[in-house]
Amino acid sequence: MPKPVRKLLATLEGTPDPIPPVWFMRQAGRYLPEYREVRAKAGGFLDLCYNPALAAEVTLQPIRRYGFDAAILFADILLVPDALGQPLGFHEGEGPRLAPIRSAPELASLKPSATQAKFGRVFETVARLRQDLPNATTLIGFCGAPWTVATYMVAGSGSSDQADARAWAYGDPGGFGQLIDLLTDVSVDYLSGQVQAGADVLQIFDSWAGSLPDDQFERWVIAPTRRMVEALRKKHPLVPIIGFPRGAGAMTARFVEATGVQGVSCDTSMPLAAMADLGRKTCVQGNLDPLLLVAGGEPLEERTREILERMEGKRFVFNLGHGIVPEAPPEHVAQLVELVKGWRG
Ligand code: 1CP
């Protein structure tokens, strides 16, 4: 049987398409009524993440509705601390809560050897997805980058400035480095398991990369990401990796060069000229403002055309600069996908 053309995979491998592949971060989620229904049935958010049948179902929902070129595994970056044994809860309207870890001696409570039971359920979701997805749909596996996951583990919740992790990193870089090294190793195993189960492409979410000055960015964003990319390349030489160093701004080009990622996702604040420039070195993904999906109509169409024109001829993946927000009407998502798929058609 000939190998199916998976458009996102092909674009990352170096064959651009005149009509770019399209998928959206958080394409499964609360803006979809069918997601809210399954979510209510699952019980808690973590119950949904660890239930392979239901997690596969919510991953497939946006593929059925919109025909995206890629599906992203339904899971969360905080499953890694959860699997390591750091108690995690998601409470309605509050976001995640973890028992904070603030010093090197507390790292002894984390158990990398205990992760397999919970990771195994995620791998089962991936395996189901590869079976149930259309052959032409690329399957994306993911995890959080060590720095971003550490910011939640140290603060015990989301935070606007990641102050607790930054303070630990400055005050005791050796101790904080132990946490980053542990997360780097566990994340490599976790992503490698996703590839073995059937993921075609990997994305590493570093949502809080932008909170670090350049020297700290080198140490806590670039160095661990490079280590992950090198280790994964050895195990799976053909699987492309997309980095998402959100807020990296002027450090983005350096990030691409130093980490060896095959693609970079750009947030909404990246100027189109800079994104086009990056497109000469690597495959770029982005960067429509998710709030334009709330507005819809002409403002959405105008900016979409501008991005598509500016990125023409580049190795480019159409995406948002961050995740779809719960307020986005599903019809606006349909409007956007039609526009991208009909581009120059
Ligand atoms: O009630 C609900 O249904 C929970 C909402 C929700 C969803 C749909 C959360 C809680 N996580 C997710 C799924 C999720 N998270 C995916 C699934 C695949 C897809 O994109 O469709 C992915 C890739 C993530 C990744 C994730 N989780 C990130 C990185 C990307 C980003 O948004 O910056 C981060 C930072 C998280 C943590 C997280 N999970 C959920 C919330 C509310 C948060 C943010 C907490 C905070 O900082 O306040």
Boltz pocket constraint, residues with backbone or C-beta under 6 A from the ligand:
constraints:
  - pocket:
      binder: B
      contacts: [[A, 24], [A, 25], [A, 26], [A, 27], [A, 28], [A, 29], [A, 30], [A, 39], [A, 45], [A, 72], [A, 73], [A, 74], [A, 75], [A, 76], [A, 77], [A, 78], [A, 94], [A, 95], [A, 96], [A, 142], [A, 144], [A, 157], [A, 158], [A, 159], [A, 205], [A, 207], [A, 323]]
      max_distance: 6.0
